[in-house]
Amino acid sequence: MPIDNPAKVLLMIVFLSSVFSCNNQKPDNKNNYGTSTGNSPAFTVSYIANNGIETGKPEHKSIFASVQCKGFIESRPEAIVAVSAPLGGFVKKIFFSPGQTVKKGDTLAILEHIDYIKLQQEFLVTKSLYEYHKEAFKRQGELTVENASSIKKMQQSQTDFLATEVNLTSLAKQLLLLGINPDSLSVENMQPVIFLKSPAHGFVSEYTPLIGRFVTSEDIICEIVNPAKLQLHLQIPPGEMSKIKPGQIVYFRSISDNSLKYHASIKIYLRSVSDETNTCTAIAPVEPGNGLYPGASVNADIILYEDTVLAVPSGAVFSKNNKMYLFARLDTMYKAREVRTGIGNSEYIEIIDPQGTILNSDIIFSDIENLIQE
């Protein structure tokens, strides 16, 4: 076909050259976060560094398989002492308040009642009778020969003496329970009050009496709790009960302060399921420490087995098409590499026989979920 207008032809050639040039032009990835390798993204070293993403090398870590559960700190049964009056009386004074620390022998309260005076009176009268029957029995023993009448009197005197001795001993012990020393008791120092003493060192937990209220020997006036005697009460899901046994190590952290990690050993395990919590119970004595107090809630791991293995943080590994991967640095790029994993927990996971390039290379530890969505 003849060319009528050379200028038009030249213009069309330039236009077509421009179109083909644009279609064949490749994007510049130098400033991009990376490229894709297959179906997995890759990332430049600068991109990872500029975005503050954590990296590191595999390390040998102590990894354990465990049963995770919840629980709480409580006082051991022997650490709680209930305080009550040995003999009923009216509360005259109180020297403690809930949460207050007391020492063994500290006065907790003063009780007042007429029966305290009557008991002291009965003791002093019995003590006087005891001395009388003691002398009478001694005198009858000296006068008795083979006279039947004298022997009978001596036996009666002996009976009276022994009965009075029993009564006197009983009354003396009752006075000791009230905190009154029978050896120093006299008519002049009888008192209508008793001083209720703390039987142990600890802090006051429960508190019920009011001044002027009458309390019986069955009423608990307060409880003294020894803070040094604590135990861990674990609540085990029924599905895990077959894995638990006494002697297993427990790692736990207080929910209110998980920066501190504690350990204990299971001493008691009850397989019965609680109707209230639908859990089984395990008990582990614990040593007192910062952040541990009765009522503190905890998260715990009951250790089934433990081993030291080469590991990376659990969040560094991701699954794709039933295979496990992590991002390892190769030259200037972080690329996905397939790995075999072993035992793991919420913190670390074992890497089995990793390739040399993975062993000696930096691994991306954080932000994996965001990166694989890039």
Secondary structure, DSSP 4 states (H G I P E B T S, - for coil): ---S-HHHHHHHHHHHHHHHHHHHPPP--TTSS--EETTEE-EEHHHHHHTT--EE--EEEEEEEEEEEEEEEEE-GGGEEEE--SS-EEEEEE---TT-EE-TT-EEEEEE-HHHHHHHHHHHHHHHHHHHHHHHHHHHHHH-SS-HHHHHHHHHHHHHHHHHHHHHHHHHHHHHHTT--GGG--GGG--SEEEEEPSSSEEEEEE---TT-EE-TTS--EEEE-TT-EEEEEEE-GGGGGG--TT-EEEEEETTEEEEEEEEE--EEE-SPPTTTS-EEEEEEE---TT--TT-EEEEEEEEEEEEEEEEEGGG-EEETTEEEEEEEETTEEEEEEEEEEEE-SSEEEEES--HHHHTS-EE-S-HHHHTT-
